[in-house]
Structure formats: C-alpha cells, structure tokens
Amino acid sequence: MNLKNLVIAKLDLMNEKSALIKQVSTLKEQIESIDHEIMNAMEDVGIDQARVGDTTVFVQHQFVPSVDNWDDFYDYIYSTRSFHLLERRPATKAWRELLEGGELVPGTESFEKITLGKRTSHG
C-alpha cells in the first residue's frame, strides 16, 4: 500500500473503533440499568441470589474508597508510609511539567513513546 492508502486505512479503522467504543459505552449503560432492575426485583421478593439455567446472579456488597479530603488522605499516606493505597502509575502530564522545568523525579526515567498523531481539517 502507498502512503495515501495507509493513512486512509488508518482513518477508516479509527472511525470504526470510535463507533465500537460508543456502542460499548451504550451496552455498559444498558447492562448497568438491567443490573439495577434485577437487584430491585430481587429485593422486592426478599432474595439475594437467583438462578436462571446454569447461571446464578447474586447481590454483592463491597466497600470502596471515596476521598472527601485529599489533604488528610495524603497526610495519612505520608505519615504511615502507606503508599500501597495509591495506584502505581505516575501522572504523565505533571511528571512532564517537572521535567520541562528542569526537575528530575527520583526513581523515574524518561523514555520516548513514539506514536502517530492525526489532525483533520474541516472546511
């Protein structure tokens, strides 16, 4: 394939991917809605699990964090060295800003990620 055809093929695939992402998003919303309906129906009849064929659905209870005071949260992490409470990925934009300002962040190294950008002119 020549360069023009490669770019056109890329754009076609990107458009297809975008359409699929929108479709997946819609499906996720529909699944969440049905999940709520199922849980409400189960609650109405006083059960916490139901079997349909070879599938059992059940209500799960799980506690997850919701930070309402980031300063207190970070102070706790720092004072107790509980860094395992954080996800293990540096914030790229903040890291890059420090690097551009001449500050090296200990424990990190820079590597060049090469990707193909795309810009479309509408006119």
C-alpha positions in Angstrom: 0.0 0.0 0.0 1.2 3.5 -0.7 1.2 6.2 2.0 -2.1 7.7 1.0 -3.9 4.3 1.2 -2.2 3.6 4.5 -3.5 6.8 6.0 -7.0 6.2 4.6 -6.9 2.7 6.1 -5.9 4.1 9.4 -8.7 6.7 9.4 -11.2 4.1 8.4 -10.1 1.9 11.3 -10.1 4.8 13.8 -13.7 5.7 12.7 -14.7 2.0 13.1 -13.0 1.9 16.6 -14.8 5.1 17.6 -18.2 3.7 16.6 -17.4 0.5 18.5 -16.4 2.4 21.6 -19.7 4.3 21.5 -21.5 1.0 21.1 -19.6 -0.5 24.1 -20.5 2.6 26.2 -24.2 2.2 25.3 -24.0 -1.5 26.1 -22.4 -0.8 29.5 -25.2 1.7 30.4 -27.8 -0.9 29.4 -26.2 -3.6 31.4 -25.9 -1.3 34.5 -29.6 -0.4 34.1 -30.6 -4.0 33.9 -28.4 -4.8 36.9 -30.3 -2.2 38.9 -33.6 -3.6 37.8 -32.6 -7.2 38.7 -31.4 -6.1 42.2 -34.6 -4.1 42.7 -36.7 -7.2 41.7 -34.7 -9.4 44.0 -35.1 -7.0 46.9 -38.8 -6.8 46.2 -39.1 -10.6 46.7 -36.6 -10.8 49.5 -33.8 -12.8 47.9 -30.1 -12.0 47.3 -29.5 -14.6 44.5 -31.4 -16.1 41.6 -30.7 -19.0 39.3 -31.6 -18.9 35.6 -30.5 -22.1 33.8 -26.9 -22.7 34.7 -26.3 -19.0 35.7 -26.6 -17.6 39.2 -26.8 -13.9 39.8 -26.3 -12.6 43.3 -26.0 -9.3 45.1 -22.5 -8.4 46.2 -21.7 -5.8 48.9 -18.3 -4.2 48.7 -16.8 -1.2 50.4 -14.7 1.1 48.1 -12.9 4.3 49.0 -14.3 7.7 48.3 -11.9 10.5 49.3 -13.6 13.6 50.7 -10.4 15.3 51.9 -7.3 14.8 49.8 -5.0 16.7 52.1 -5.9 14.4 55.0 -5.6 11.3 52.8 -2.2 12.3 51.5 -1.0 13.2 55.0 -2.1 9.8 56.3 -0.3 8.1 53.4 2.9 10.0 54.0 2.9 9.7 57.8 2.2 6.0 57.8 4.2 5.3 54.6 1.0 3.6 53.2 1.9 4.2 49.6 0.1 0.9 48.7 -3.1 2.9 48.9 -2.2 4.7 45.7 -2.4 3.3 42.1 1.1 2.7 40.8 1.3 4.9 37.8 2.8 8.4 37.7 0.7 11.2 36.3 2.4 11.8 32.9 1.4 15.5 32.5 2.6 16.5 36.0 5.8 14.5 35.6 6.5 16.0 32.2 6.0 19.6 33.6 8.5 18.9 36.3 11.0 17.5 33.7 10.5 20.5 31.4 11.1 22.8 34.5 14.5 21.1 34.9 13.5 18.9 37.9 14.3 15.2 37.7 11.9 13.0 39.6 13.9 10.3 41.5 13.0 6.7 40.6 11.8 7.6 37.1 13.4 7.7 33.8 12.3 9.2 30.5 11.6 7.1 27.5 10.4 8.3 24.2 7.0 6.8 23.2 6.5 7.2 19.5 3.0 7.3 18.2 1.3 8.5 15.0 -0.8 11.6 15.5 -3.8 12.7 13.5 -5.3 16.0 12.7 -8.3 16.5 10.5 -9.1 19.8 8.8 -12.8 20.6 8.5 -13.5 23.2 5.9 
